[in-house]
């Protein structure tokens, strides 16, 4: 039963990360279209956008990794209790 809830937690965080990345892409594309004439702002906007996207992807992968690590730790401790 616990494994099902953990797989749901993994799915939730992966979907949340994907939605946040999609939202950031949509906002960035709109910003670029509106401000394409201002080159310096466009340059810094693209750099910051790439940093934000990279941060969200790394954060999502760490969350999924932690959930899987906790799942493995719980499963191994359950095996020790039964023996």
PDB file with one MODEL, atoms N, CA, C and O in Angstrom:
MODEL        1
ATOM      1  N   UNK A   1       0.809  -1.195   0.000  1.00  0.00           N
ATOM      2  CA  UNK A   1       0.000   0.000   0.000  1.00  0.00           C
ATOM      3  C   UNK A   1       0.855   1.263   0.000  1.00  0.00           C
ATOM      4  O   UNK A   1       0.514   2.239  -0.668  1.00  0.00           O
ATOM      5  N   UNK A   2       1.954   1.255   0.737  1.00  0.00           N
ATOM      6  CA  UNK A   2       2.811   2.436   0.787  1.00  0.00           C
ATOM      7  C   UNK A   2       3.492   2.690  -0.553  1.00  0.00           C
ATOM      8  O   UNK A   2       3.717   3.841  -0.925  1.00  0.00           O
ATOM      9  N   UNK A   3       3.816   1.644  -1.265  1.00  0.00           N
ATOM     10  CA  UNK A   3       4.495   1.819  -2.543  1.00  0.00           C
ATOM     11  C   UNK A   3       3.596   2.568  -3.522  1.00  0.00           C
ATOM     12  O   UNK A   3       4.071   3.396  -4.300  1.00  0.00           O
ATOM     13  N   UNK A   4       2.302   2.275  -3.481  1.00  0.00           N
ATOM     14  CA  UNK A   4       1.364   2.971  -4.362  1.00  0.00           C
ATOM     15  C   UNK A   4       1.354   4.464  -4.055  1.00  0.00           C
ATOM     16  O   UNK A   4       1.356   5.280  -4.977  1.00  0.00           O
ATOM     17  N   UNK A   5       1.343   4.832  -2.787  1.00  0.00           N
ATOM     18  CA  UNK A   5       1.324   6.251  -2.449  1.00  0.00           C
ATOM     19  C   UNK A   5       2.634   6.925  -2.837  1.00  0.00           C
ATOM     20  O   UNK A   5       2.635   8.100  -3.207  1.00  0.00           O
ATOM     21  N   UNK A   6       3.735   6.210  -2.759  1.00  0.00           N
ATOM     22  CA  UNK A   6       5.008   6.802  -3.164  1.00  0.00           C
ATOM     23  C   UNK A   6       5.079   6.964  -4.674  1.00  0.00           C
ATOM     24  O   UNK A   6       5.629   7.948  -5.169  1.00  0.00           O
ATOM     25  N   UNK A   7       4.532   6.015  -5.405  1.00  0.00           N
ATOM     26  CA  UNK A   7       4.526   6.184  -6.857  1.00  0.00           C
ATOM     27  C   UNK A   7       3.624   7.351  -7.251  1.00  0.00           C
ATOM     28  O   UNK A   7       3.893   8.044  -8.233  1.00  0.00           O
ATOM     29  N   UNK A   8       2.560   7.567  -6.490  1.00  0.00           N
ATOM     30  CA  UNK A   8       1.709   8.730  -6.741  1.00  0.00           C
ATOM     31  C   UNK A   8       2.456  10.014  -6.414  1.00  0.00           C
ATOM     32  O   UNK A   8       2.303  11.015  -7.113  1.00  0.00           O
ATOM     33  N   UNK A   9       3.265   9.995  -5.357  1.00  0.00           N
ATOM     34  CA  UNK A   9       4.049  11.179  -5.001  1.00  0.00           C
ATOM     35  C   UNK A   9       5.077  11.484  -6.085  1.00  0.00           C
ATOM     36  O   UNK A   9       5.281  12.644  -6.442  1.00  0.00           O
ATOM     37  N   UNK A  10       5.719  10.449  -6.604  1.00  0.00           N
ATOM     38  CA  UNK A  10       6.690  10.644  -7.694  1.00  0.00           C
ATOM     39  C   UNK A  10       5.986  11.233  -8.905  1.00  0.00           C
ATOM     40  O   UNK A  10       6.477  12.186  -9.511  1.00  0.00           O
ATOM     41  N   UNK A  11       4.840  10.669  -9.259  1.00  0.00           N
ATOM     42  CA  UNK A  11       4.086  11.173 -10.411  1.00  0.00           C
ATOM     43  C   UNK A  11       3.668  12.624 -10.190  1.00  0.00           C
ATOM     44  O   UNK A  11       3.730  13.436 -11.114  1.00  0.00           O
ATOM     45  N   UNK A  12       3.240  12.954  -8.966  1.00  0.00           N
ATOM     46  CA  UNK A  12       2.834  14.325  -8.670  1.00  0.00           C
ATOM     47  C   UNK A  12       3.986  15.297  -8.882  1.00  0.00           C
ATOM     48  O   UNK A  12       3.806  16.330  -9.526  1.00  0.00           O
ATOM     49  N   UNK A  13       5.168  14.986  -8.351  1.00  0.00           N
ATOM     50  CA  UNK A  13       6.289  15.900  -8.469  1.00  0.00           C
ATOM     51  C   UNK A  13       6.806  15.999  -9.900  1.00  0.00           C
ATOM     52  O   UNK A  13       7.250  17.066 -10.326  1.00  0.00           O
ATOM     53  N   UNK A  14       6.753  14.910 -10.634  1.00  0.00           N
ATOM     54  CA  UNK A  14       7.165  14.961 -12.037  1.00  0.00           C
ATOM     55  C   UNK A  14       6.186  15.826 -12.835  1.00  0.00           C
ATOM     56  O   UNK A  14       6.610  16.662 -13.633  1.00  0.00           O
ATOM     57  N   UNK A  15       4.896  15.633 -12.628  1.00  0.00           N
ATOM     58  CA  UNK A  15       3.891  16.436 -13.339  1.00  0.00           C
ATOM     59  C   UNK A  15       3.988  17.898 -12.932  1.00  0.00           C
ATOM     60  O   UNK A  15       3.865  18.784 -13.778  1.00  0.00           O
ATOM     61  N   UNK A  16       4.209  18.166 -11.641  1.00  0.00           N
ATOM     62  CA  UNK A  16       4.371  19.544 -11.176  1.00  0.00           C
ATOM     63  C   UNK A  16       5.580  20.205 -11.841  1.00  0.00           C
ATOM     64  O   UNK A  16       5.503  21.353 -12.277  1.00  0.00           O
ATOM     65  N   UNK A  17       6.689  19.479 -11.916  1.00  0.00           N
ATOM     66  CA  UNK A  17       7.876  20.013 -12.570  1.00  0.00           C
ATOM     67  C   UNK A  17       7.643  20.296 -14.044  1.00  0.00           C
ATOM     68  O   UNK A  17       8.082  21.325 -14.557  1.00  0.00           O
ATOM     69  N   UNK A  18       6.960  19.397 -14.722  1.00  0.00           N
ATOM     70  CA  UNK A  18       6.668  19.586 -16.149  1.00  0.00           C
ATOM     71  C   UNK A  18       5.760  20.800 -16.358  1.00  0.00           C
ATOM     72  O   UNK A  18       5.969  21.589 -17.279  1.00  0.00           O
ATOM     73  N   UNK A  19       4.753  20.939 -15.496  1.00  0.00           N
ATOM     74  CA  UNK A  19       3.844  22.095 -15.623  1.00  0.00           C
ATOM     75  C   UNK A  19       4.580  23.409 -15.368  1.00  0.00           C
ATOM     76  O   UNK A  19       4.344  24.395 -16.066  1.00  0.00           O
ATOM     77  N   UNK A  20       5.472  23.431 -14.370  1.00  0.00           N
ATOM     78  CA  UNK A  20       6.219  24.653 -14.087  1.00  0.00           C
ATOM     79  C   UNK A  20       7.162  25.011 -15.231  1.00  0.00           C
ATOM     80  O   UNK A  20       7.309  26.183 -15.576  1.00  0.00           O
ATOM     81  N   UNK A  21       7.797  24.004 -15.817  1.00  0.00           N
ATOM     82  CA  UNK A  21       8.674  24.260 -16.961  1.00  0.00           C
ATOM     83  C   UNK A  21       7.855  24.778 -18.143  1.00  0.00           C
ATOM     84  O   UNK A  21       8.278  25.714 -18.821  1.00  0.00           O
ATOM     85  N   UNK A  22       6.697  24.184 -18.393  1.00  0.00           N
ATOM     86  CA  UNK A  22       5.851  24.639 -19.500  1.00  0.00           C
ATOM     87  C   UNK A  22       5.369  26.070 -19.272  1.00  0.00           C
ATOM     88  O   UNK A  22       5.326  26.866 -20.211  1.00  0.00           O
ATOM     89  N   UNK A  23       5.012  26.399 -18.047  1.00  0.00           N
ATOM     90  CA  UNK A  23       4.590  27.759 -17.732  1.00  0.00           C
ATOM     91  C   UNK A  23       5.735  28.750 -17.929  1.00  0.00           C
ATOM     92  O   UNK A  23       5.535  29.834 -18.479  1.00  0.00           O
ATOM     93  N   UNK A  24       6.922  28.382 -17.485  1.00  0.00           N
ATOM     94  CA  UNK A  24       8.076  29.269 -17.656  1.00  0.00           C
ATOM     95  C   UNK A  24       8.404  29.466 -19.133  1.00  0.00           C
ATOM     96  O   UNK A  24       8.747  30.573 -19.549  1.00  0.00           O
ATOM     97  N   UNK A  25       8.302  28.407 -19.921  1.00  0.00           N
ATOM     98  CA  UNK A  25       8.554  28.529 -21.364  1.00  0.00           C
ATOM     99  C   UNK A  25       7.520  29.456 -22.003  1.00  0.00           C
ATOM    100  O   UNK A  25       7.870  30.314 -22.814  1.00  0.00           O
ATOM    101  N   UNK A  26       6.253  29.285 -21.640  1.00  0.00           N
ATOM    102  CA  UNK A  26       5.204  30.129 -22.217  1.00  0.00           C
ATOM    103  C   UNK A  26       5.412  31.599 -21.852  1.00  0.00           C
ATOM    104  O   UNK A  26       5.270  32.479 -22.700  1.00  0.00           O
ATOM    105  N   UNK A  27       5.748  31.860 -20.588  1.00  0.00           N
ATOM    106  CA  UNK A  27       5.994  33.241 -20.177  1.00  0.00           C
ATOM    107  C   UNK A  27       7.212  33.818 -20.872  1.00  0.00           C
ATOM    108  O   UNK A  27       7.206  34.981 -21.273  1.00  0.00           O
ATOM    109  N   UNK A  28       8.253  33.021 -21.017  1.00  0.00           N
ATOM    110  CA  UNK A  28       9.474  33.512 -21.654  1.00  0.00           C
ATOM    111  C   UNK A  28       9.255  33.793 -23.139  1.00  0.00           C
ATOM    112  O   UNK A  28       9.733  34.806 -23.649  1.00  0.00           O
ATOM    113  N   UNK A  29       8.554  32.925 -23.826  1.00  0.00           N
ATOM    114  CA  UNK A  29       8.294  33.143 -25.251  1.00  0.00           C
ATOM    115  C   UNK A  29       7.453  34.401 -25.436  1.00  0.00           C
ATOM    116  O   UNK A  29       7.712  35.190 -26.344  1.00  0.00           O
ATOM    117  N   UNK A  30       6.453  34.593 -24.587  1.00  0.00           N
ATOM    118  CA  UNK A  30       5.653  35.811 -24.665  1.00  0.00           C
ATOM    119  C   UNK A  30       6.482  37.049 -24.392  1.00  0.00           C
ATOM    120  O   UNK A  30       6.309  38.075 -25.050  1.00  0.00           O
ATOM    121  N   UNK A  31       7.378  36.959 -23.428  1.00  0.00           N
ATOM    122  CA  UNK A  31       8.232  38.099 -23.093  1.00  0.00           C
ATOM    123  C   UNK A  31       9.173  38.430 -24.250  1.00  0.00           C
ATOM    124  O   UNK A  31       9.389  39.600 -24.566  1.00  0.00           O
ATOM    125  N   UNK A  32       9.728  37.404 -24.872  1.00  0.00           N
ATOM    126  CA  UNK A  32      10.626  37.619 -26.013  1.00  0.00           C
ATOM    127  C   UNK A  32       9.871  38.264 -27.172  1.00  0.00           C
ATOM    128  O   UNK A  32      10.385  39.180 -27.815  1.00  0.00           O
ATOM    129  N   UNK A  33       8.661  37.794 -27.438  1.00  0.00           N
ATOM    130  CA  UNK A  33       7.883  38.361 -28.543  1.00  0.00           C
ATOM    131  C   UNK A  33       7.564  39.831 -28.277  1.00  0.00           C
ATOM    132  O   UNK A  33       7.606  40.645 -29.199  1.00  0.00           O
ATOM    133  N   UNK A  34       7.245  40.183 -27.026  1.00  0.00           N
ATOM    134  CA  UNK A  34       6.909  41.570 -26.704  1.00  0.00           C
ATOM    135  C   UNK A  34       8.133  42.488 -26.668  1.00  0.00           C
ATOM    136  O   UNK A  34       8.020  43.673 -26.979  1.00  0.00           O
ATOM    137  N   UNK A  35       9.292  41.959 -26.295  1.00  0.00           N
ATOM    138  CA  UNK A  35      10.473  42.793 -26.075  1.00  0.00           C
ATOM    139  C   UNK A  35      11.637  42.440 -27.002  1.00  0.00           C
ATOM    140  O   UNK A  35      12.792  42.549 -26.590  1.00  0.00           O
ATOM    141  N   UNK A  36      11.377  42.036 -28.196  1.00  0.00           N
ATOM    142  CA  UNK A  36      12.458  41.587 -29.070  1.00  0.00           C
ATOM    143  C   UNK A  36      13.362  42.724 -29.504  1.00  0.00           C
ATOM    144  O   UNK A  36      14.489  42.474 -29.932  1.00  0.00           O
ATOM    145  N   UNK A  37      12.912  43.949 -29.410  1.00  0.00           N
ATOM    146  CA  UNK A  37      13.715  45.087 -29.865  1.00  0.00           C
ATOM    147  C   UNK A  37      14.796  45.477 -28.858  1.00  0.00           C
ATOM    148  O   UNK A  37      15.794  46.086 -29.244  1.00  0.00           O
ATOM    149  N   UNK A  38      14.629  45.150 -27.612  1.00  0.00           N
ATOM    150  CA  UNK A  38      15.590  45.521 -26.580  1.00  0.00           C
ATOM    151  C   UNK A  38      16.573  44.365 -26.387  1.00  0.00           C
ATOM    152  O   UNK A  38      16.308  43.422 -25.640  1.00  0.00           O
ATOM    153  N   UNK A  39      17.709  44.459 -27.073  1.00  0.00           N
ATOM    154  CA  UNK A  39      18.659  43.359 -27.144  1.00  0.00           C
ATOM    155  C   UNK A  39      19.280  42.959 -25.825  1.00  0.00           C
ATOM    156  O   UNK A  39      19.417  41.767 -25.550  1.00  0.00           O
ATOM    157  N   UNK A  40      19.660  43.923 -24.998  1.00  0.00           N
ATOM    158  CA  UNK A  40      20.320  43.598 -23.731  1.00  0.00           C
ATOM    159  C   UNK A  40      19.359  42.879 -22.792  1.00  0.00           C
ATOM    160  O   UNK A  40      19.712  41.872 -22.177  1.00  0.00           O
ATOM    161  N   UNK A  41      18.147  43.404 -22.690  1.00  0.00           N
ATOM    162  CA  UNK A  41      17.159  42.739 -21.845  1.00  0.00           C
ATOM    163  C   UNK A  41      16.826  41.346 -22.371  1.00  0.00           C
ATOM    164  O   UNK A  41      16.624  40.412 -21.594  1.00  0.00           O
ATOM    165  N   UNK A  42      16.772  41.217 -23.670  1.00  0.00           N
ATOM    166  CA  UNK A  42      16.511  39.915 -24.268  1.00  0.00           C
ATOM    167  C   UNK A  42      17.621  38.932 -23.916  1.00  0.00           C
ATOM    168  O   UNK A  42      17.353  37.783 -23.562  1.00  0.00           O
ATOM    169  N   UNK A  43      18.869  39.388 -24.016  1.00  0.00           N
ATOM    170  CA  UNK A  43      20.011  38.518 -23.695  1.00  0.00           C
ATOM    171  C   UNK A  43      19.943  38.039 -22.242  1.00  0.00           C
ATOM    172  O   UNK A  43      20.041  36.842 -21.971  1.00  0.00           O
ATOM    173  N   UNK A  44      19.773  38.989 -21.305  1.00  0.00           N
ATOM    174  CA  UNK A  44      19.715  38.610 -19.894  1.00  0.00           C
ATOM    175  C   UNK A  44      18.471  37.784 -19.582  1.00  0.00           C
ATOM    176  O   UNK A  44      18.511  36.891 -18.735  1.00  0.00           O
ATOM    177  N   UNK A  45      17.383  38.078 -20.256  1.00  0.00           N
ATOM    178  CA  UNK A  45      16.170  37.297 -20.052  1.00  0.00           C
ATOM    179  C   UNK A  45      16.346  35.848 -20.461  1.00  0.00           C
ATOM    180  O   UNK A  45      15.880  34.944 -19.767  1.00  0.00           O
ATOM    181  N   UNK A  46      17.011  35.620 -21.577  1.00  0.00           N
ATOM    182  CA  UNK A  46      17.246  34.246 -22.033  1.00  0.00           C
ATOM    183  C   UNK A  46      18.185  33.522 -21.065  1.00  0.00           C
ATOM    184  O   UNK A  46      17.975  32.350 -20.751  1.00  0.00           O
ATOM    185  N   UNK A  47      19.221  34.222 -20.594  1.00  0.00           N
ATOM    186  CA  UNK A  47      20.155  33.601 -19.641  1.00  0.00           C
ATOM    187  C   UNK A  47      19.432  33.228 -18.352  1.00  0.00           C
ATOM    188  O   UNK A  47      19.560  32.101 -17.873  1.00  0.00           O
ATOM    189  N   UNK A  48      18.672  34.166 -17.788  1.00  0.00           N
ATOM    190  CA  UNK A  48      17.937  33.878 -16.554  1.00  0.00           C
ATOM    191  C   UNK A  48      16.889  32.796 -16.767  1.00  0.00           C
ATOM    192  O   UNK A  48      16.658  31.969 -15.885  1.00  0.00           O
ATOM    193  N   UNK A  49      16.265  32.800 -17.916  1.00  0.00           N
ATOM    194  CA  UNK A  49      15.283  31.767 -18.219  1.00  0.00           C
ATOM    195  C   UNK A  49      15.939  30.385 -18.208  1.00  0.00           C
ATOM    196  O   UNK A  49      15.393  29.448 -17.626  1.00  0.00           O
ATOM    197  N   UNK A  50      17.082  30.254 -18.835  1.00  0.00           N
ATOM    198  CA  UNK A  50      17.778  28.960 -18.852  1.00  0.00           C
ATOM    199  C   UNK A  50      18.165  28.528 -17.441  1.00  0.00           C
ATOM    200  O   UNK A  50      18.095  27.344 -17.114  1.00  0.00           O
ATOM    201  N   UNK A  51      18.569  29.471 -16.614  1.00  0.00           N
ATOM    202  CA  UNK A  51      18.911  29.140 -15.227  1.00  0.00           C
ATOM    203  C   UNK A  51      17.681  28.685 -14.438  1.00  0.00           C
ATOM    204  O   UNK A  51      17.756  27.738 -13.655  1.00  0.00           O
ATOM    205  N   UNK A  52      16.563  29.357 -14.645  1.00  0.00           N
ATOM    206  CA  UNK A  52      15.331  28.969 -13.938  1.00  0.00           C
ATOM    207  C   UNK A  52      14.878  27.585 -14.373  1.00  0.00           C
ATOM    208  O   UNK A  52      14.514  26.762 -13.533  1.00  0.00           O
ATOM    209  N   UNK A  53      14.894  27.319 -15.664  1.00  0.00           N
ATOM    210  CA  UNK A  53      14.484  26.001 -16.169  1.00  0.00           C
ATOM    211  C   UNK A  53      15.413  24.918 -15.630  1.00  0.00           C
ATOM    212  O   UNK A  53      14.951  23.864 -15.192  1.00  0.00           O
ATOM    213  N   UNK A  54      16.704  25.170 -15.660  1.00  0.00           N
ATOM    214  CA  UNK A  54      17.660  24.183 -15.134  1.00  0.00           C
ATOM    215  C   UNK A  54      17.407  23.939 -13.653  1.00  0.00           C
ATOM    216  O   UNK A  54      17.468  22.797 -13.198  1.00  0.00           O
ATOM    217  N   UNK A  55      17.125  24.987 -12.899  1.00  0.00           N
ATOM    218  CA  UNK A  55      16.847  24.828 -11.473  1.00  0.00           C
ATOM    219  C   UNK A  55      15.596  24.011 -11.210  1.00  0.00           C
ATOM    220  O   UNK A  55      15.579  23.178 -10.305  1.00  0.00           O
ATOM    221  N   UNK A  56      14.550  24.239 -11.990  1.00  0.00           N
ATOM    222  CA  UNK A  56      13.320  23.466 -11.803  1.00  0.00           C
ATOM    223  C   UNK A  56      13.533  21.998 -12.158  1.00  0.00           C
ATOM    224  O   UNK A  56      12.996  21.116 -11.489  1.00  0.00           O
ATOM    225  N   UNK A  57      14.301  21.732 -13.193  1.00  0.00           N
ATOM    226  CA  UNK A  57      14.557  20.346 -13.583  1.00  0.00           C
ATOM    227  C   UNK A  57      15.391  19.641 -12.522  1.00  0.00           C
ATOM    228  O   UNK A  57      15.099  18.501 -12.160  1.00  0.00           O
ATOM    229  N   UNK A  58      16.421  20.307 -12.024  1.00  0.00           N
ATOM    230  CA  UNK A  58      17.263  19.711 -10.976  1.00  0.00           C
ATOM    231  C   UNK A  58      16.447  19.497  -9.705  1.00  0.00           C
ATOM    232  O   UNK A  58      16.570  18.454  -9.065  1.00  0.00           O
ATOM    233  N   UNK A  59      15.620  20.463  -9.334  1.00  0.00           N
ATOM    234  CA  UNK A  59      14.796  20.328  -8.141  1.00  0.00           C
ATOM    235  C   UNK A  59      13.838  19.145  -8.260  1.00  0.00           C
ATOM    236  O   UNK A  59      13.697  18.366  -7.317  1.00  0.00           O
ATOM    237  N   UNK A  60      13.187  19.006  -9.396  1.00  0.00           N
ATOM    238  CA  UNK A  60      12.275  17.885  -9.606  1.00  0.00           C
ATOM    239  C   UNK A  60      13.008  16.557  -9.538  1.00  0.00           C
ATOM    240  O   UNK A  60      12.511  15.606  -8.935  1.00  0.00           O
ATOM    241  N   UNK A  61      14.183  16.479 -10.149  1.00  0.00           N
ATOM    242  CA  UNK A  61      14.930  15.215 -10.105  1.00  0.00           C
ATOM    243  C   UNK A  61      15.380  14.890  -8.691  1.00  0.00           C
ATOM    244  O   UNK A  61      15.385  13.719  -8.310  1.00  0.00           O
ATOM    245  N   UNK A  62      15.765  15.901  -7.891  1.00  0.00           N
ATOM    246  CA  UNK A  62      16.137  15.639  -6.501  1.00  0.00           C
ATOM    247  C   UNK A  62      14.942  15.161  -5.681  1.00  0.00           C
ATOM    248  O   UNK A  62      15.085  14.268  -4.845  1.00  0.00           O
ATOM    249  N   UNK A  63      13.769  15.745  -5.910  1.00  0.00           N
ATOM    250  CA  UNK A  63      12.576  15.297  -5.193  1.00  0.00           C
ATOM    251  C   UNK A  63      12.258  13.841  -5.512  1.00  0.00           C
ATOM    252  O   UNK A  63      11.971  13.055  -4.608  1.00  0.00           O
ATOM    253  N   UNK A  64      12.306  13.482  -6.775  1.00  0.00           N
ATOM    254  CA  UNK A  64      12.032  12.098  -7.175  1.00  0.00           C
ATOM    255  C   UNK A  64      13.095  11.169  -6.594  1.00  0.00           C
ATOM    256  O   UNK A  64      12.774  10.072  -6.138  1.00  0.00           O
ATOM    257  N   UNK A  65      14.351  11.595  -6.607  1.00  0.00           N
ATOM    258  CA  UNK A  65      15.438  10.784  -6.047  1.00  0.00           C
ATOM    259  C   UNK A  65      15.222  10.552  -4.549  1.00  0.00           C
ATOM    260  O   UNK A  65      15.398   9.433  -4.069  1.00  0.00           O
ATOM    261  N   UNK A  66      14.843  11.595  -3.810  1.00  0.00           N
ATOM    262  CA  UNK A  66      14.610  11.461  -2.374  1.00  0.00           C
ATOM    263  C   UNK A  66      13.446  10.514  -2.089  1.00  0.00           C
ATOM    264  O   UNK A  66      13.521   9.707  -1.163  1.00  0.00           O
ATOM    265  N   UNK A  67      12.391  10.602  -2.861  1.00  0.00           N
ATOM    266  CA  UNK A  67      11.247   9.714  -2.654  1.00  0.00           C
ATOM    267  C   UNK A  67      11.659   8.273  -2.903  1.00  0.00           C
ATOM    268  O   UNK A  67      11.293   7.381  -2.137  1.00  0.00           O
ATOM    269  N   UNK A  68      12.412   8.038  -3.960  1.00  0.00           N
ATOM    270  CA  UNK A  68      12.859   6.666  -4.250  1.00  0.00           C
ATOM    271  C   UNK A  68      13.827   6.168  -3.194  1.00  0.00           C
ATOM    272  O   UNK A  68      13.787   4.995  -2.824  1.00  0.00           O
ATOM    273  N   UNK A  69      14.714   7.060  -2.693  1.00  0.00           N
ATOM    274  CA  UNK A  69      15.666   6.651  -1.664  1.00  0.00           C
ATOM    275  C   UNK A  69      14.926   6.298  -0.379  1.00  0.00           C
ATOM    276  O   UNK A  69      15.262   5.310   0.274  1.00  0.00           O
ATOM    277  N   UNK A  70      13.927   7.089  -0.009  1.00  0.00           N
ATOM    278  CA  UNK A  70      13.136   6.784   1.180  1.00  0.00           C
ATOM    279  C   UNK A  70      12.369   5.486   1.004  1.00  0.00           C
ATOM    280  O   UNK A  70      12.207   4.723   1.956  1.00  0.00           O
ATOM    281  N   UNK A  71      11.897   5.231  -0.209  1.00  0.00           N
ATOM    282  CA  UNK A  71      11.193   3.984  -0.486  1.00  0.00           C
ATOM    283  C   UNK A  71      12.127   2.802  -0.294  1.00  0.00           C
ATOM    284  O   UNK A  71      11.738   1.790   0.289  1.00  0.00           O
ATOM    285  N   UNK A  72      13.351   2.920  -0.779  1.00  0.00           N
ATOM    286  CA  UNK A  72      14.330   1.842  -0.640  1.00  0.00           C
ATOM    287  C   UNK A  72      14.702   1.644   0.827  1.00  0.00           C
ATOM    288  O   UNK A  72      14.817   0.504   1.277  1.00  0.00           O
ATOM    289  N   UNK A  73      14.891   2.713   1.574  1.00  0.00           N
ATOM    290  CA  UNK A  73      15.248   2.622   2.987  1.00  0.00           C
ATOM    291  C   UNK A  73      14.121   1.985   3.776  1.00  0.00           C
ATOM    292  O   UNK A  73      14.371   1.156   4.651  1.00  0.00           O
ATOM    293  N   UNK A  74      12.893   2.358   3.483  1.00  0.00           N
ATOM    294  CA  UNK A  74      11.746   1.786   4.185  1.00  0.00           C
ATOM    295  C   UNK A  74      11.609   0.303   3.863  1.00  0.00           C
ATOM    296  O   UNK A  74      11.324  -0.498   4.753  1.00  0.00           O
ATOM    297  N   UNK A  75      11.805  -0.066   2.614  1.00  0.00           N
ATOM    298  CA  UNK A  75      11.682  -1.475   2.221  1.00  0.00           C
ATOM    299  C   UNK A  75      12.763  -2.313   2.896  1.00  0.00           C
ATOM    300  O   UNK A  75      12.480  -3.424   3.346  1.00  0.00           O
ATOM    301  N   UNK A  76      14.000  -1.805   2.977  1.00  0.00           N
ATOM    302  CA  UNK A  76      15.059  -2.582   3.603  1.00  0.00           C
ATOM    303  C   UNK A  76      14.852  -2.677   5.106  1.00  0.00           C
ATOM    304  O   UNK A  76      15.180  -3.705   5.698  1.00  0.00           O
ATOM    305  N   UNK A  77      14.317  -1.637   5.744  1.00  0.00           N
ATOM    306  CA  UNK A  77      14.056  -1.711   7.180  1.00  0.00           C
ATOM    307  C   UNK A  77      12.896  -2.655   7.463  1.00  0.00           C
ATOM    308  O   UNK A  77      12.875  -3.300   8.511  1.00  0.00           O
ATOM    309  N   UNK A  78      11.937  -2.749   6.558  1.00  0.00           N
ATOM    310  CA  UNK A  78      10.827  -3.694   6.739  1.00  0.00           C
ATOM    311  C   UNK A  78      11.346  -5.127   6.646  1.00  0.00           C
ATOM    312  O   UNK A  78      10.879  -5.998   7.380  1.00  0.00           O
ATOM    313  N   UNK A  79      12.308  -5.383   5.753  1.00  0.00           N
ATOM    314  CA  UNK A  79      12.884  -6.723   5.641  1.00  0.00           C
ATOM    315  C   UNK A  79      13.639  -7.093   6.910  1.00  0.00           C
ATOM    316  O   UNK A  79      13.590  -8.243   7.347  1.00  0.00           O
ATOM    317  N   UNK A  80      14.332  -6.135   7.503  1.00  0.00           N
ATOM    318  CA  UNK A  80      15.070  -6.409   8.728  1.00  0.00           C
ATOM    319  C   UNK A  80      14.122  -6.715   9.885  1.00  0.00           C
ATOM    320  O   UNK A  80      14.442  -7.543  10.738  1.00  0.00           O
ATOM    321  N   UNK A  81      12.987  -6.075   9.924  1.00  0.00           N
ATOM    322  CA  UNK A  81      12.021  -6.315  11.003  1.00  0.00           C
ATOM    323  C   UNK A  81      11.394  -7.699  10.895  1.00  0.00           C
ATOM    324  O   UNK A  81      11.091  -8.319  11.914  1.00  0.00           O
ATOM    325  N   UNK A  82      11.197  -8.182   9.693  1.00  0.00           N
ATOM    326  CA  UNK A  82      10.552  -9.492   9.522  1.00  0.00           C
ATOM    327  C   UNK A  82      11.494 -10.632   9.814  1.00  0.00           C
ATOM    328  O   UNK A  82      11.046 -11.734  10.133  1.00  0.00           O
ATOM    329  N   UNK A  83      12.809 -10.393   9.711  1.00  0.00           N
ATOM    330  CA  UNK A  83      13.779 -11.475   9.955  1.00  0.00           C
ATOM    331  C   UNK A  83      14.073 -11.647  11.392  1.00  0.00           C
ATOM    332  O   UNK A  83      14.867 -12.512  11.760  1.00  0.00           O
TER     333      UNK A  83
ENDMDL
END
